[in-house]
Amino acid sequence: MATTRRGTECQRPAIRGKKRCNLHGGKSTGAKGNRNAWKHGRYAAETRALERELRSILADNLAGLEGLNP
């Protein structure tokens, strides 16, 4: 059980279907992830394409460097 500042148990009733009251974790803890960051998809496709391009360049460079090691 949840305790108060005095160390006694919380006297509030649990939310229906939950084991705790809304002050001690009965309600939802929030959405998963930051949905406000994706207001539109204007930059998402461009960013993903740039990331793919950079990853391929990096992979090519790493492959070239591995060939230089004796």
QUICORKA-V373361 format. One line per field, one symbol per residue. burial: I if it has 24 or more other C-alpha atoms within 12 Angstrom, else O. A space follows every 10 residues. Layout:
# QUICORKA-V373361
burial->???
This chain:
# QUICORKA-V373361
burial->OOOOOOOOOO OOOOOOOOOO OOOOOOOOOO OOOOOOOOOO OOOOOOOOOO OOOOOOOOOO OOOOOOOOOO
